[in-house]
Amino acid sequence: MIALLQRVSHASVVVEGETIGAIEAGLLVLLCAEKGDSEKQADALLTKLLGYRVFADAAGKMNLSITDTAGGLLLVPQFTLAADTRSGTRPSFTPAAAPADGQRLFDHAVRQARARHAKVEVGRFGADMKVSLTNDGPVTIWLQVAPKPNPGS
């Protein structure tokens, strides 16, 4: 699983002209499931991102997590994070999980996030979304929990 965390002062997702998710200060997280990912990788990634210290403490140091600050969390599915760009000028998305697996793992991550964090908003899997944000810092961090290798490969 891959997560691109962006510390934001606000962020929102619009689908077909309707705002379906919005937060004030917190994290906008683009999420991507890769082939071979399971709920185990989704849970590990969620634990990491909820505990990741990207917010300033009283001394101005990045020592607080989204859990510490009780900020908003906006989770947006984004299969393009798995793009293979090693050759040519057109990305390949073969590393991404199949759509059904991607949706299952995104939905799982959302359920787990809502069980562990009070302010969770979401984008819509498979939709043409318009995502707006004001990146605070800017702080943008890539997190990844690698899929378990296939023993037959």
C-alpha positions in Angstrom: 0.0 0.0 0.0 1.1 3.5 -0.8 0.1 6.7 0.9 1.0 10.2 -0.1 0.5 12.4 3.0 0.0 16.2 2.6 -0.3 18.4 5.7 -3.1 20.8 4.8 -4.8 23.9 6.3 -7.9 22.7 4.4 -8.8 20.2 1.6 -11.9 19.0 -0.2 -13.1 16.5 -2.8 -15.8 17.3 -5.3 -17.6 14.8 -7.5 -20.1 16.0 -10.2 -20.2 19.4 -8.6 -21.0 18.2 -5.1 -18.5 18.4 -2.2 -18.4 14.8 -0.8 -15.5 15.3 1.7 -13.8 18.3 3.3 -11.5 19.0 6.2 -9.8 21.9 7.9 -6.3 21.5 9.3 -5.1 17.9 9.1 -3.9 15.4 6.5 -5.0 14.8 2.9 -3.9 11.2 2.2 -3.9 9.7 -1.3 -4.1 5.9 -1.0 -3.2 3.2 -3.4 -3.3 -0.5 -3.2 -0.7 -2.5 -5.1 -0.9 -6.1 -6.4 -0.3 -8.5 -3.5 -1.6 -6.1 -0.8 -4.0 -7.3 1.8 -5.7 -5.9 4.9 -2.4 -6.5 6.7 -0.6 -3.9 4.6 -3.6 -1.5 4.8 -3.6 -1.8 8.6 0.2 -1.3 8.9 0.0 1.7 6.6 -2.9 3.2 8.6 -1.0 2.7 11.9 2.0 4.4 10.4 0.1 7.4 9.0 -2.0 8.0 12.1 1.2 8.0 14.2 3.4 9.9 11.7 4.7 13.1 13.4 4.3 16.0 10.9 2.6 18.6 13.0 4.5 21.2 15.1 4.7 21.0 18.9 5.0 24.1 21.2 8.6 24.4 20.2 7.8 24.4 16.5 9.3 20.9 15.9 7.4 18.3 13.9 6.7 16.0 16.9 2.9 15.6 16.8 0.8 13.2 14.8 -2.7 13.6 13.4 -3.9 11.6 16.4 -2.2 14.0 18.8 -3.7 17.1 17.1 -7.1 15.5 16.5 -7.0 17.2 13.0 -9.1 16.2 10.0 -8.2 13.2 7.8 -9.3 13.1 4.2 -8.6 9.8 2.5 -8.7 9.7 -1.3 -8.2 6.6 -3.5 -5.5 7.2 -6.1 -4.4 4.2 -8.1 -1.9 6.3 -10.1 0.5 6.3 -7.2 1.5 2.8 -8.3 2.6 4.1 -11.7 5.7 2.4 -13.2 7.6 5.2 -14.9 10.9 3.4 -15.5 10.6 3.5 -19.3 8.9 5.4 -22.0 6.8 8.5 -21.7 3.5 6.9 -20.7 3.1 5.4 -17.2 2.1 1.8 -16.7 -0.3 1.0 -13.9 0.3 -2.8 -13.8 1.7 -2.5 -10.2 -1.7 -1.3 -9.0 -4.2 -3.7 -7.5 -7.1 -4.8 -9.6 -10.1 -2.4 -9.2 -12.1 -4.8 -7.0 -9.1 -5.4 -4.7 -8.3 -1.7 -4.6 -11.8 -0.8 -3.6 -11.9 -3.5 -1.0 -8.7 -2.3 0.6 -9.6 1.4 0.4 -13.0 0.6 2.1 -11.1 -1.4 4.7 -8.7 1.4 5.4 -11.6 3.9 5.7 -13.5 1.6 8.2 -10.3 1.2 10.3 -9.5 4.9 10.2 -13.1 5.8 11.3 -12.7 3.3 14.2 -9.5 4.9 15.3 -9.9 8.6 14.4 -12.8 11.0 15.0 -12.6 13.2 11.9 -12.5 11.1 8.7 -13.7 12.2 5.3 -13.3 10.3 2.1 -13.2 10.6 -1.7 -15.1 8.2 -3.9 -13.4 5.1 -5.4 -13.5 5.1 -9.2 -15.0 8.6 -9.5 -13.6 11.6 -11.4 -12.7 13.7 -8.4 -11.6 17.3 -8.2 -9.3 17.5 -5.2 -8.5 21.0 -3.7 -6.0 21.6 -1.0 -3.8 24.2 0.6 -0.6 22.4 1.5 0.7 23.6 4.9 4.5 24.0 4.9 4.5 22.5 2.3 4.8 19.1 3.9 4.3 16.1 1.5 5.6 12.7 2.5 5.5 9.3 0.7 4.8 6.2 2.9 4.8 2.7 1.6 4.2 -0.8 3.1 5.4 -3.2 0.4 3.2 -6.0 -0.6 4.3 -9.5 0.5 6.4 -11.1 -2.3 4.7 -14.0 -4.1 6.6 -17.2 -3.1 6.3 -18.5 -6.7 8.0 -15.6 -8.3 
